[in-house]
Amino acid sequence: MLTTTSKRIAAPRRLLYGPGPSAVEPRAYEAMKEPVLGIRDPYFLEVMNEVRAGLREVFGTANRMTFTVPASGSGAMETAVANFVQPGSKFAVFAAGVFADRITIMGQRQRAKVVRLEKTWGEVFTAEEAEAFIEREQPDVIAFVQAETSTGAYQSGRAIVPAAHKAGALVIADTVTSLGAMPVELDAIGIDVTFSCSQKGLSCPAGLSPISISPSAFEKLQERKEELFTWYLDLRLMSKYFEPPHVYHHTPSPPLYYAMHGALGAIEEEGLRNRWDRHKRAGERLINGLMKLGFEPLVKQAEHRIWHLTTVKPPEGVDEAQFRQKLLDKFNIEIAGGLGQLTGKILRIGTMGPLATDENVHFLTEAMAACL
């Protein structure tokens, strides 16, 4: 076997039609070739500030405290929970998928009293259900998943946030899958804190995870008396790097910032609403094509589906793992199976970024038909 000092990396080319990582925007790939700079280099700080402005646009917010956590999406999730869920507080989670379960575990590890409203995976919560749950529990903090990657269900937050604020609760939203490909609308909905990732709707490599905090939520954080259990994910420390005089907290990766800058530039040129429309059309075309092949949507109501992440049950007699392997072997196409209680029962198929076109959806459905 060759040693790492003499081995040249030659990764295979795959078509990433899974739930993430998604296909990388070509401009993002190109941008990563630029020179690495110091963490306070004026040019790099300018790039960083432009990334922050671009993230505010796709988040739909004016929040100044919008920046990136140097971690994957789960790292950003833990950042949000660790900073805003305090020991002994009541933390309410709207649970209908793997990532709501992950938030639950993180809340428990913060020594909070966690209460859950559970629903069948693939379904969303109504305003009546949310109001009754919140009125009964009177939580300090509430978390919900806007786009549940494990089920393909989309819950904007409009059914949850009004009741939460009426009860005086702070709202955390997981927008890991929605950001960059469909509406997030933080300010319009009234979400207090959100976290996302880079490798799905933004079409970047993984490693930088956007987070956005409302002024009132950040003020509450500043008033927190007890120190956090984490140093690295302490937003009060982390945020100081993104504002003058840029106090050292962590060492950022310039190539990842260049990539996000390029991807956000591509979104700006296309137009955010045009991008949303393109992903919606691609998702509708895919689900219609799959239903003709005998696949059954997990999320029954079209208005509750994530546009760019389709979840389906295979036709009877089709082994999902073998089917995925055929797609990879014959067409270099990667799609994913289910997680948690949906393991072995569904397929999760992404049409994100460069792959959200009529031509790419047609190619995918033709390849899937050939593998049945």
C-alpha positions in Angstrom: 0.0 0.0 0.0 1.3 3.5 -0.8 2.0 5.8 2.0 0.3 9.1 2.4 3.5 10.9 1.5 3.6 9.4 -2.0 0.0 8.7 -2.8 -1.8 11.1 -5.0 -5.5 11.6 -4.2 -7.8 10.8 -7.1 -11.3 10.7 -5.7 -14.0 9.2 -8.0 -16.6 11.6 -9.5 -20.0 11.0 -8.0 -23.4 12.5 -8.7 -24.5 13.5 -5.2 -28.3 13.1 -5.3 -28.4 12.4 -1.5 -29.7 14.5 1.4 -26.2 16.0 1.8 -23.5 16.6 1.1 -24.9 18.0 -2.1 -23.2 18.8 -5.4 -20.8 21.7 -4.9 -21.4 24.9 -6.9 -18.6 25.2 -9.5 -17.8 28.7 -8.4 -17.2 27.4 -4.9 -14.8 24.8 -6.2 -12.9 27.4 -8.2 -12.7 29.8 -5.3 -11.0 27.2 -3.1 -7.9 27.5 -5.2 -7.2 31.0 -3.9 -4.3 31.6 -1.5 -4.7 31.0 2.2 -4.4 34.2 4.2 -4.0 35.2 7.8 -7.0 35.4 10.1 -6.9 39.2 10.3 -5.8 39.9 6.7 -7.9 42.8 5.4 -8.9 40.9 2.3 -10.0 37.9 4.2 -12.0 40.0 6.7 -13.7 41.7 3.7 -14.6 38.2 2.3 -15.9 37.2 5.7 -18.1 40.3 6.0 -19.5 39.7 2.5 -20.3 36.1 3.5 -22.2 37.4 6.5 -24.2 39.8 4.4 -25.0 37.1 1.9 -26.2 34.8 4.8 -28.5 37.5 6.1 -30.1 37.6 2.7 -30.7 33.8 2.4 -31.8 33.6 6.0 -34.2 36.5 5.5 -33.0 38.5 8.4 -31.4 41.8 9.5 -29.7 40.1 12.5 -26.2 41.6 12.9 -25.2 38.5 14.8 -25.2 36.3 11.7 -21.9 34.4 11.1 -20.5 30.9 10.8 -19.7 28.3 13.4 -16.4 26.4 12.5 -18.1 23.0 12.5 -20.6 20.9 10.7 -24.4 21.4 11.1 -24.5 19.2 14.2 -21.8 21.5 15.7 -24.0 24.5 15.0 -27.0 22.7 16.5 -25.0 22.0 19.7 -23.8 25.7 19.7 -27.4 26.9 19.7 -28.6 24.5 22.4 -25.5 25.0 24.6 -25.8 28.8 24.6 -29.6 29.2 25.0 -30.7 26.1 27.0 -29.7 26.5 30.6 -29.5 23.9 33.4 -32.8 23.5 35.2 -34.8 25.3 32.5 -37.7 23.8 30.6 -36.8 22.9 27.0 -39.7 22.0 24.7 -39.0 20.0 21.5 -41.3 19.4 18.6 -40.2 15.9 17.7 -41.0 14.1 14.5 -37.6 12.9 13.2 -34.0 12.0 13.8 -32.8 15.6 14.2 -35.4 16.6 16.7 -34.2 13.6 18.7 -30.7 14.9 18.4 -31.7 18.3 19.7 -33.5 16.5 22.6 -30.3 14.7 23.6 -28.3 17.9 23.5 -30.9 19.6 25.7 -30.7 16.7 28.2 -26.9 17.0 28.3 -27.3 20.7 29.2 -29.2 19.4 32.3 -32.5 21.0 31.1 -35.9 19.5 31.8 -36.8 18.4 28.3 -40.5 17.9 27.2 -41.5 16.7 23.8 -44.6 16.9 21.6 -44.3 13.9 19.3 -45.9 13.2 16.0 -45.7 10.5 13.3 -42.5 10.9 11.2 -43.3 12.7 8.0 -46.1 14.8 9.5 -46.0 18.4 10.7 -47.5 20.1 13.7 -50.7 22.3 13.5 -51.1 25.6 15.2 -53.7 24.1 17.6 -51.3 21.3 18.6 -48.5 23.8 19.2 -50.6 26.2 21.2 -52.0 23.5 23.5 -48.5 22.0 24.1 -46.9 25.3 24.8 -49.7 26.6 27.0 -49.6 23.3 29.0 -45.8 23.2 29.5 -44.8 26.9 29.7 -41.3 26.3 28.5 -38.3 28.7 28.6 -37.0 27.6 25.2 -38.6 25.8 22.2 -36.9 24.0 19.4 -38.3 22.8 16.1 -36.9 21.5 12.8 -37.9 23.6 9.8 -36.8 21.0 7.3 -36.4 17.5 8.8 -33.7 15.8 6.8 -34.7 12.3 8.0 -38.3 12.6 6.8 -38.5 15.2 4.1 -41.1 17.2 6.0 -41.1 21.1 6.0 -42.5 23.1 8.9 -42.0 26.8 8.4 -42.5 27.7 12.0 -45.6 29.9 11.5 -47.7 27.3 13.4 -45.3 27.4 16.4 -43.6 30.8 16.9 -46.7 32.9 17.8 -47.7 30.6 20.7 -44.1 30.4 21.8 -43.7 34.1 22.0 -47.0 34.5 23.7 -45.6 32.2 26.5 -42.4 34.2 26.6 -40.3 31.4 25.2 -37.3 31.8 23.0 -37.5 29.8 19.7 -34.6 27.8 18.1 -35.1 26.5 14.6 -33.0 23.9 12.7 -32.7 25.2 9.2 -29.9 22.9 8.2 -31.7 21.6 5.1 -33.9 24.5 4.1 -31.3 27.3 3.9 -30.4 28.3 0.3 -33.0 26.2 -1.5 -36.4 27.3 0.0 -37.7 30.1 2.3 -36.3 30.3 5.8 -37.7 33.8 6.5 -36.4 34.3 10.0 -37.6 37.8 10.6 -41.0 37.4 9.0 -41.7 34.3 11.1 -40.1 35.6 14.2 -37.5 32.9 14.9 -35.0 34.0 17.6 -32.1 31.7 16.9 -31.3 29.4 13.9 -28.5 27.3 12.7 -27.8 25.6 9.4 -25.0 24.0 7.4 -23.0 24.6 4.2 -23.2 21.3 2.4 -26.9 21.2 1.4 -28.9 24.1 0.0 -25.9 26.4 -0.1 -24.0 23.9 -2.3 -20.7 24.3 -0.5 -18.3 21.8 1.1 -19.1 20.9 4.7 -17.3 22.6 7.6 -18.8 26.1 8.0 -22.3 26.3 9.6 -24.3 29.5 9.5 -26.0 30.7 12.7 -28.2 33.8 13.2 -29.3 35.3 16.5 -31.8 38.0 17.0 -30.8 41.2 19.0 -33.2 40.2 21.9 -31.8 36.7 22.0 -28.2 37.9 22.0 -29.0 40.3 24.8 -30.4 37.4 26.8 -27.2 35.5 26.2 -25.1 38.4 27.4 -27.1 38.5 30.6 -26.6 34.8 31.3 -25.0 34.4 34.7 -23.6 30.9 34.6 -20.7 30.1 32.4 -21.4 27.7 29.5 -20.2 24.1 29.8 -18.4 24.6 26.5 -15.6 27.1 25.6 -15.2 26.5 21.9 -18.9 26.9 21.2 -19.5 29.9 23.4 -21.2 32.4 21.1 -20.2 35.3 23.3 -16.5 34.5 22.7 -17.0 33.4 19.1 -18.9 36.5 18.1 -16.0 38.7 19.1 -13.9 37.4 16.2 -16.5 38.6 13.6 -16.6 42.1 14.9 -13.7 44.7 15.2 -11.1 44.3 16.7 -11.6 40.6 15.7 -10.5 39.1 18.9 -8.8 35.7 18.3 -11.1 32.8 19.2 -10.5 30.1 16.5 -8.6 29.7 13.3 -10.9 30.0 10.3 -10.4 28.1 7.1 -10.0 30.7 4.2 -10.8 28.1 1.5 -14.1 27.3 3.1 -15.0 31.0 3.3 -13.9 31.5 -0.4 -16.2 28.6 -1.3 -19.2 30.0 0.6 -18.5 33.5 -0.9 -18.6 32.0 -4.4 -21.7 30.0 -3.7 -23.5 33.0 -2.2 -22.4 35.0 -5.2 -24.0 32.5 -7.5 -27.3 32.7 -5.5 -27.2 36.5 -5.7 -26.8 36.4 -9.5 -29.5 33.9 -10.0 -31.9 35.7 -7.6 -33.1 34.1 -4.4 -36.7 33.7 -5.5 -35.6 32.3 -8.9 -33.4 29.8 -7.0 -36.4 28.8 -4.8 -38.6 28.4 -7.8 -36.0 26.2 -9.6 -35.7 23.9 -6.6 -39.5 23.7 -6.3 -39.9 22.8 -10.0 -37.2 20.1 -9.7 -38.7 18.6 -6.6 -42.2 18.4 -8.2 -40.8 16.9 -11.4 -38.9 14.3 -9.3 -41.8 13.2 -7.1 -44.1 13.0 -10.2 -41.6 10.8 -12.0 -41.0 8.6 -9.0 -44.7 8.0 -8.4 -45.0 6.8 -12.1 -42.3 4.3 -11.3 -44.3 3.0 -8.3 -42.6 4.9 -5.4 -44.8 6.2 -2.7 -44.2 9.6 -1.0 -43.5 9.5 2.7 -44.9 13.0 3.2 -48.5 12.8 2.0 -49.3 16.4 1.5 -47.4 18.3 -1.2 -47.4 21.6 0.8 -45.5 19.8 3.6 -42.7 18.5 1.5 -39.2 19.9 1.4 -38.8 20.9 -2.2 -35.2 19.7 -2.7 -35.2 16.5 -0.5 -37.7 13.9 -1.6 -38.5 10.9 0.6 -40.2 7.8 -0.9 -41.0 4.2 -0.1 -39.7 1.8 -2.7 -42.1 -0.3 -4.8 -43.0 -3.6 -3.2 -40.2 -6.2 -3.5 -37.4 -3.6 -4.0 -34.6 -3.8 -1.5 -33.6 -0.2 -0.9 -30.0 -1.0 -0.1 -29.4 -3.1 -3.2 -31.2 -0.5 -5.3 -28.9 2.2 -4.0 -25.9 0.1 -4.7 -27.0 -0.5 -8.3 -27.4 3.3 -8.8 -23.8 3.8 -7.5 -22.3 0.9 -9.5 -24.0 1.7 -12.8 -24.4 5.4 -12.8 -22.2 6.8 -10.1 -25.3 8.2 -8.4 -25.4 8.5 -4.7 -28.8 8.6 -2.9 -29.5 7.7 0.8 -31.6 5.3 2.8 -33.6 6.1 5.9 -32.4 7.0 9.4 -33.7 5.9 12.8 -37.1 4.2 12.6 -37.1 4.7 8.8 -33.9 2.7 8.3 -34.5 0.2 5.4 -37.9 1.6 4.7 -37.4 4.8 2.5 -35.0 6.5 0.1 -33.9 10.1 0.6 -33.1 11.8 -2.6 -31.8 15.4 -3.0 -32.0 17.7 -6.0 -29.9 20.5 -4.6 -27.9 23.4 -6.2 -26.5 22.4 -9.6 -28.6 19.2 -9.7 -31.9 21.0 -9.4 -32.6 21.2 -13.2 -35.1 19.4 -15.5 -32.2 17.7 -17.3 -30.6 16.4 -14.1 -34.0 15.2 -12.7 -34.7 13.4 -16.0 -31.4 11.7 -15.9 -31.9 10.6 -12.3 -35.4 9.1 -12.9 -34.2 7.3 -16.0 -31.3 5.8 -14.0 -33.7 4.8 -11.2 -36.1 3.2 -13.7 -33.1 1.2 -15.2 -32.2 -0.1 -11.7 -35.6 -1.4 -10.8 
